[in-house]
Amino acid sequence: MLQFRTNCECCNKDLPPDATDARICSYECTYCEKCVEEVLSNVCPTCGGGFERRPIRPSTAVRPGLSLVHQPASTERVPWRYSREEVAAVSSAVKDIPPHQR
C-alpha cells in the first residue's frame, strides 16, 4: 500500500493525496514534477530509477474499506537525504540511460 508522502523531498512543497504533480520512484521516494524535471533529471537520488506520476487514492469508498478515509496518507514529512552535489553526481551518471534500462 502506497504511503502517499505529504511533501516533495527536494523543495518541501506540499503534495496532498490529490496532487497531480506528485512523482514517485518504485521505492516511493516522492518529489514534485518541477524538481523531477529541473533538479533530478528524472533520476531518483536514492535508487537511480525513474519517476512516474503518483496515483490518486479516492477520497470516498466505492468498495468497502478502500479510500483515504480507511487508508489515510502519511502525515510524516520526509526530508532530503542528499546534498545537491551528491544528487548531481548520480543524475549525471545515468540521466542519459532510459529508466527501463538502468
Contacts in CASP RR format, 6 or more apart in sequence:
PFRMAT RR
TARGET T0000
AUTHOR 0000-0000-0000
METHOD contacts of the structure
MODEL  1
MLQFRTNCECCNKDLPPDATDARICSYECTYCEKCVEEVLSNVCPTCGGG
FERRPIRPSTAVRPGLSLVHQPASTERVPWRYSREEVAAVSSAVKDIPPH
QR
1 71 0 8 1.000
2 24 0 8 1.000
2 28 0 8 1.000
2 54 0 8 1.000
2 55 0 8 1.000
2 57 0 8 1.000
3 28 0 8 1.000
3 73 0 8 1.000
3 74 0 8 1.000
4 17 0 8 1.000
4 54 0 8 1.000
4 57 0 8 1.000
4 72 0 8 1.000
4 73 0 8 1.000
4 74 0 8 1.000
5 15 0 8 1.000
5 28 0 8 1.000
5 30 0 8 1.000
5 73 0 8 1.000
5 74 0 8 1.000
5 76 0 8 1.000
5 77 0 8 1.000
5 78 0 8 1.000
6 14 0 8 1.000
6 15 0 8 1.000
6 16 0 8 1.000
6 73 0 8 1.000
6 74 0 8 1.000
6 75 0 8 1.000
6 76 0 8 1.000
6 77 0 8 1.000
7 13 0 8 1.000
7 14 0 8 1.000
7 15 0 8 1.000
7 30 0 8 1.000
7 77 0 8 1.000
7 78 0 8 1.000
8 15 0 8 1.000
8 22 0 8 1.000
8 30 0 8 1.000
8 31 0 8 1.000
8 32 0 8 1.000
8 35 0 8 1.000
9 29 0 8 1.000
9 30 0 8 1.000
9 31 0 8 1.000
9 78 0 8 1.000
9 79 0 8 1.000
9 80 0 8 1.000
9 81 0 8 1.000
10 31 0 8 1.000
10 32 0 8 1.000
10 35 0 8 1.000
10 39 0 8 1.000
10 40 0 8 1.000
10 80 0 8 1.000
11 32 0 8 1.000
11 34 0 8 1.000
11 35 0 8 1.000
12 77 0 8 1.000
12 79 0 8 1.000
13 32 0 8 1.000
13 35 0 8 1.000
15 21 0 8 1.000
15 22 0 8 1.000
15 30 0 8 1.000
15 32 0 8 1.000
15 54 0 8 1.000
16 73 0 8 1.000
17 56 0 8 1.000
17 57 0 8 1.000
17 59 0 8 1.000
17 68 0 8 1.000
17 73 0 8 1.000
18 56 0 8 1.000
18 59 0 8 1.000
19 32 0 8 1.000
19 54 0 8 1.000
20 53 0 8 1.000
20 56 0 8 1.000
21 32 0 8 1.000
21 33 0 8 1.000
21 34 0 8 1.000
22 30 0 8 1.000
22 31 0 8 1.000
22 32 0 8 1.000
22 33 0 8 1.000
22 53 0 8 1.000
22 54 0 8 1.000
23 30 0 8 1.000
23 31 0 8 1.000
23 32 0 8 1.000
23 33 0 8 1.000
23 36 0 8 1.000
23 51 0 8 1.000
23 52 0 8 1.000
23 53 0 8 1.000
23 54 0 8 1.000
24 30 0 8 1.000
24 31 0 8 1.000
24 51 0 8 1.000
24 52 0 8 1.000
24 54 0 8 1.000
25 44 0 8 1.000
25 46 0 8 1.000
25 47 0 8 1.000
25 48 0 8 1.000
25 49 0 8 1.000
25 50 0 8 1.000
25 51 0 8 1.000
25 52 0 8 1.000
26 47 0 8 1.000
26 49 0 8 1.000
27 44 0 8 1.000
27 46 0 8 1.000
27 47 0 8 1.000
29 44 0 8 1.000
29 45 0 8 1.000
29 46 0 8 1.000
29 47 0 8 1.000
30 54 0 8 1.000
30 78 0 8 1.000
31 40 0 8 1.000
31 51 0 8 1.000
36 42 0 8 1.000
36 51 0 8 1.000
39 87 0 8 1.000
40 51 0 8 1.000
40 87 0 8 1.000
40 91 0 8 1.000
41 91 0 8 1.000
41 92 0 8 1.000
41 95 0 8 1.000
42 50 0 8 1.000
42 51 0 8 1.000
42 95 0 8 1.000
42 99 0 8 1.000
43 49 0 8 1.000
43 50 0 8 1.000
43 90 0 8 1.000
43 91 0 8 1.000
43 94 0 8 1.000
43 95 0 8 1.000
44 50 0 8 1.000
44 51 0 8 1.000
45 81 0 8 1.000
45 82 0 8 1.000
45 86 0 8 1.000
45 87 0 8 1.000
45 90 0 8 1.000
45 91 0 8 1.000
46 81 0 8 1.000
48 90 0 8 1.000
48 94 0 8 1.000
48 102 0 8 1.000
49 94 0 8 1.000
49 99 0 8 1.000
49 102 0 8 1.000
50 99 0 8 1.000
50 102 0 8 1.000
51 99 0 8 1.000
57 67 0 8 1.000
57 68 0 8 1.000
57 71 0 8 1.000
57 73 0 8 1.000
58 66 0 8 1.000
58 67 0 8 1.000
58 68 0 8 1.000
59 67 0 8 1.000
59 68 0 8 1.000
59 69 0 8 1.000
60 67 0 8 1.000
60 69 0 8 1.000
61 67 0 8 1.000
61 69 0 8 1.000
61 70 0 8 1.000
65 71 0 8 1.000
82 90 0 8 1.000
94 102 0 8 1.000
END
